[in-house]
Amino acid sequence: MPTVLERFGKVIPARTKISPLVFAGQTTVGPLNQYIHVWAYKDAGERERLRAEASKTVEGWPPATREFLVMQENMIVTPAPCAPFK
């Protein structure tokens, strides 16, 4: 986990210039050794467009962490009515 955090930490500042980072961190309870990063997008189309832009313009994005990857999971969620992201 320390290497994953270090590699993401190096490129997160440049990546957040493309879209806002809501949360980044690792799990400490439940399933351990998971790195989670949550980004805010208006809709799935904006997500796809900005992720492609980041891959092309942010050097080192996404960081090279495949050697540590056991599983990858993506979720697209809609904020609850009380969420500040609506």
MDAnalysis code that builds the backbone (N, CA, C; Angstrom):
import MDAnalysis as mda
import numpy as np

u = mda.Universe.empty(258, n_residues=86, atom_resindex=np.repeat(np.arange(86), 3), trajectory=True)
u.add_TopologyAttr("name", ["N", "CA", "C"] * 86)
u.add_TopologyAttr("resid", np.arange(1, 87))
u.add_TopologyAttr("resname", ["MET", "PRO", "THR", "VAL", "LEU", "GLU", "ARG", "PHE", "GLY", "LYS", "VAL", "ILE", "PRO", "ALA", "ARG", "THR", "LYS", "ILE", "SER", "PRO", "LEU", "VAL", "PHE", "ALA", "GLY", "GLN", "THR", "THR", "VAL", "GLY", "PRO", "LEU", "ASN", "GLN", "TYR", "ILE", "HIS", "VAL", "TRP", "ALA", "TYR", "LYS", "ASP", "ALA", "GLY", "GLU", "ARG", "GLU", "ARG", "LEU", "ARG", "ALA", "GLU", "ALA", "SER", "LYS", "THR", "VAL", "GLU", "GLY", "TRP", "PRO", "PRO", "ALA", "THR", "ARG", "GLU", "PHE", "LEU", "VAL", "MET", "GLN", "GLU", "ASN", "MET", "ILE", "VAL", "THR", "PRO", "ALA", "PRO", "CYS", "ALA", "PRO", "PHE", "LYS"])
u.atoms.positions = np.array([
    [0.816, -1.204, 0.000],
    [0.000, 0.000, 0.000],
    [0.862, 1.271, 0.000],
    [1.981, 1.310, 0.693],
    [2.774, 2.544, 0.677],
    [3.209, 2.960, -0.733],
    [3.564, 1.996, -1.573],
    [3.987, 2.323, -2.941],
    [2.809, 2.837, -3.767],
    [1.642, 2.226, -3.602],
    [0.449, 2.688, -4.321],
    [0.122, 4.128, -3.924],
    [0.142, 4.407, -2.619],
    [-0.145, 5.762, -2.141],
    [0.886, 6.761, -2.668],
    [2.132, 6.374, -2.688],
    [3.193, 7.259, -3.192],
    [2.991, 7.566, -4.674],
    [2.704, 6.553, -5.466],
    [2.533, 6.752, -6.913],
    [1.306, 7.608, -7.226],
    [0.208, 7.362, -6.551],
    [-0.967, 8.201, -6.757],
    [-0.703, 9.619, -6.273],
    [-0.038, 9.741, -5.137],
    [0.260, 11.057, -4.577],
    [1.054, 11.955, -5.502],
    [1.894, 11.369, -6.324],
    [2.706, 12.153, -7.254],
    [1.885, 12.765, -8.385],
    [0.800, 12.113, -8.783],
    [0.047, 12.591, -9.952],
    [-1.321, 13.193, -9.626],
    [-1.795, 13.000, -8.407],
    [-3.106, 13.552, -8.031],
    [-3.176, 15.069, -8.231],
    [-2.164, 15.861, -7.833],
    [-2.277, 17.316, -8.030],
    [-2.544, 17.715, -9.484],
    [-1.867, 17.092, -10.427],
    [-2.099, 17.411, -11.841],
    [-3.463, 16.901, -12.300],
    [-3.859, 15.732, -11.804],
    [-5.149, 15.148, -12.206],
    [-6.325, 15.985, -11.729],
    [-6.214, 16.603, -10.544],
    [-7.325, 17.389, -10.015],
    [-7.528, 18.702, -10.762],
    [-6.628, 19.047, -11.645],
    [-6.825, 20.231, -12.488],
    [-7.856, 19.958, -13.574],
    [-8.147, 18.686, -13.819],
    [-9.111, 18.302, -14.858],
    [-10.508, 18.097, -14.289],
    [-10.605, 17.487, -13.125],
    [-11.903, 17.329, -12.465],
    [-11.674, 17.228, -10.959],
    [-12.689, 17.612, -10.163],
    [-12.498, 17.661, -8.717],
    [-12.440, 16.276, -8.072],
    [-11.494, 16.139, -7.163],
    [-11.365, 14.928, -6.365],
    [-12.220, 15.090, -5.116],
    [-13.111, 14.152, -4.876],
    [-13.974, 14.178, -3.706],
    [-13.282, 13.497, -2.526],
    [-12.640, 12.371, -2.797],
    [-11.989, 11.599, -1.742],
    [-10.910, 10.722, -2.336],
    [-9.817, 10.554, -1.604],
    [-8.793, 9.564, -1.939],
    [-8.213, 9.035, -0.645],
    [-8.058, 7.732, -0.560],
    [-7.486, 7.140, 0.634],
    [-7.516, 5.631, 0.575],
    [-7.089, 5.026, 1.645],
    [-7.051, 3.569, 1.703],
    [-7.985, 3.058, 2.787],
    [-8.389, 1.819, 2.655],
    [-9.246, 1.208, 3.660],
    [-8.428, 0.818, 4.888],
    [-9.034, 0.970, 6.041],
    [-8.387, 0.552, 7.292],
    [-9.263, -0.419, 8.072],
    [-10.498, -0.593, 7.640],
    [-11.397, -1.592, 8.216],
    [-12.079, -2.314, 7.063],
    [-12.651, -3.443, 7.340],
    [-13.286, -4.217, 6.277],
    [-12.228, -4.795, 5.368],
    [-12.495, -4.891, 4.074],
    [-11.470, -5.389, 3.153],
    [-10.260, -4.436, 3.163],
    [-9.123, -4.938, 3.555],
    [-7.943, -4.094, 3.701],
    [-7.173, -3.947, 2.387],
    [-6.261, -2.995, 2.375],
    [-5.358, -2.747, 1.253],
    [-6.089, -2.373, -0.027],
    [-7.111, -1.544, 0.107],
    [-7.815, -1.024, -1.060],
    [-7.571, 0.471, -1.128],
    [-7.197, 0.936, -2.330],
    [-7.051, 2.368, -2.559],
    [-8.322, 2.821, -3.256],
    [-8.938, 3.867, -2.731],
    [-10.211, 4.353, -3.272],
    [-10.043, 5.817, -3.656],
    [-10.490, 6.153, -4.861],
    [-10.529, 7.563, -5.238],
    [-11.868, 7.845, -5.900],
    [-12.495, 8.959, -5.469],
    [-13.838, 9.325, -5.896],
    [-13.761, 10.689, -6.564],
    [-14.311, 10.778, -7.755],
    [-14.281, 12.017, -8.546],
    [-15.708, 12.478, -8.809],
    [-15.908, 13.784, -8.875],
    [-17.241, 14.336, -9.142],
    [-17.371, 14.697, -10.621],
    [-18.439, 14.234, -11.232],
    [-18.759, 14.550, -12.628],
    [-20.236, 14.899, -12.722],
    [-20.596, 15.689, -13.717],
    [-22.001, 16.045, -13.916],
    [-22.817, 14.850, -14.385],
    [-22.208, 14.018, -15.229],
    [-22.895, 12.852, -15.765],
    [-21.861, 11.880, -16.326],
    [-22.311, 10.725, -16.805],
    [-21.406, 9.696, -17.315],
    [-20.647, 10.164, -18.550],
    [-21.256, 11.013, -19.358],
    [-20.575, 11.533, -20.552],
    [-19.391, 12.410, -20.176],
    [-19.584, 13.279, -19.178],
    [-18.476, 14.115, -18.716],
    [-17.380, 13.251, -18.101],
    [-17.763, 12.247, -17.375],
    [-16.782, 11.329, -16.782],
    [-15.907, 10.710, -17.859],
    [-16.526, 10.187, -18.878],
    [-15.784, 9.532, -19.953],
    [-14.846, 10.518, -20.661],
    [-15.356, 11.696, -20.956],
    [-14.559, 12.714, -21.661],
    [-13.364, 13.161, -20.829],
    [-13.588, 13.447, -19.558],
    [-12.503, 13.951, -18.713],
    [-11.501, 12.863, -18.349],
    [-11.938, 11.642, -18.199],
    [-10.999, 10.544, -17.952],
    [-10.089, 10.337, -19.155],
    [-10.651, 10.434, -20.356],
    [-9.830, 10.311, -21.573],
    [-8.833, 11.465, -21.669],
    [-9.300, 12.671, -21.349],
    [-8.410, 13.835, -21.364],
    [-7.275, 13.657, -20.358],
    [-7.578, 13.180, -19.183],
    [-6.548, 12.975, -18.156],
    [-5.509, 11.963, -18.616],
    [-5.950, 10.894, -19.241],
    [-5.017, 9.874, -19.723],
    [-4.067, 10.424, -20.775],
    [-4.549, 11.382, -21.560],
    [-3.729, 11.962, -22.633],
    [-2.845, 13.105, -22.155],
    [-3.292, 13.873, -21.159],
    [-2.584, 15.106, -20.820],
    [-1.856, 15.097, -19.475],
    [-2.212, 14.208, -18.579],
    [-1.558, 14.175, -17.270],
    [-0.479, 13.100, -17.304],
    [0.760, 13.541, -17.252],
    [1.871, 12.604, -17.307],
    [1.816, 11.655, -16.113],
    [1.849, 10.352, -16.404],
    [1.820, 9.350, -15.353],
    [0.434, 8.964, -14.867],
    [-0.617, 9.424, -15.575],
    [-1.976, 9.054, -15.175],
    [-2.552, 8.021, -16.105],
    [-3.110, 6.968, -15.608],
    [-3.118, 6.566, -14.215],
    [-1.742, 6.033, -13.821],
    [-1.399, 6.122, -12.551],
    [-0.081, 5.670, -12.132],
    [0.091, 4.159, -12.311],
    [1.318, 3.757, -12.477],
    [1.636, 2.335, -12.690],
    [1.506, 1.577, -11.368],
    [0.345, 0.959, -11.182],
    [0.103, 0.182, -9.959],
    [-0.455, -1.202, -10.279],
    [-0.455, -1.589, -11.544],
    [-1.034, -2.882, -11.940],
    [-0.387, -4.060, -11.215],
    [0.900, -3.931, -10.887],
    [1.594, -5.040, -10.222],
    [0.982, -5.366, -8.857],
    [0.255, -4.412, -8.277],
    [-0.371, -4.616, -6.977],
    [-1.859, -4.923, -7.094],
    [-2.388, -4.858, -8.295],
    [-3.824, -4.971, -8.513],
    [-4.288, -6.419, -8.464],
    [-5.223, -6.692, -7.583],
    [-5.855, -7.993, -7.513],
    [-7.240, -7.903, -8.148],
    [-7.896, -6.763, -7.924],
    [-9.245, -6.542, -8.432],
    [-9.435, -5.041, -8.627],
    [-10.196, -4.678, -9.631],
    [-10.563, -3.278, -9.837],
    [-12.070, -3.203, -9.958],
    [-12.641, -2.191, -9.321],
    [-14.092, -2.036, -9.329],
    [-14.414, -0.571, -9.587],
    [-15.357, -0.292, -10.452],
    [-15.814, 1.062, -10.730],
    [-17.284, 1.172, -10.369],
    [-17.665, 2.325, -9.836],
    [-19.072, 2.583, -9.518],
    [-19.446, 3.967, -10.015],
    [-20.618, 4.084, -10.540],
    [-21.179, 5.389, -10.874],
    [-22.405, 5.540, -9.987],
    [-22.402, 6.577, -9.159],
    [-23.483, 6.762, -8.199],
    [-24.077, 8.163, -8.348],
    [-25.293, 8.309, -7.920],
    [-25.987, 9.589, -7.923],
    [-26.067, 10.088, -6.484],
    [-25.744, 11.347, -6.243],
    [-25.785, 11.846, -4.866],
    [-27.201, 11.836, -4.286],
    [-27.280, 11.645, -2.976],
    [-28.552, 11.719, -2.270],
    [-29.044, 13.163, -2.284],
    [-30.323, 13.388, -2.110],
    [-30.854, 14.749, -2.122],
    [-30.160, 15.700, -1.127],
    [-29.648, 15.174, -0.022],
    [-29.001, 16.028, 0.978],
    [-27.521, 16.277, 0.698],
    [-26.961, 15.633, -0.335],
    [-25.525, 15.751, -0.621],
    [-25.180, 17.130, -1.184],
    [-24.017, 17.651, -0.831],
    [-23.608, 18.967, -1.327],
    [-23.166, 18.942, -2.785],
    [-23.141, 17.783, -3.427],
    [-22.656, 17.668, -4.800],
    [-23.754, 17.763, -5.835],
    [-24.961, 17.913, -5.401],
    [-26.095, 17.903, -6.331],
    [-26.131, 19.141, -7.192],
])
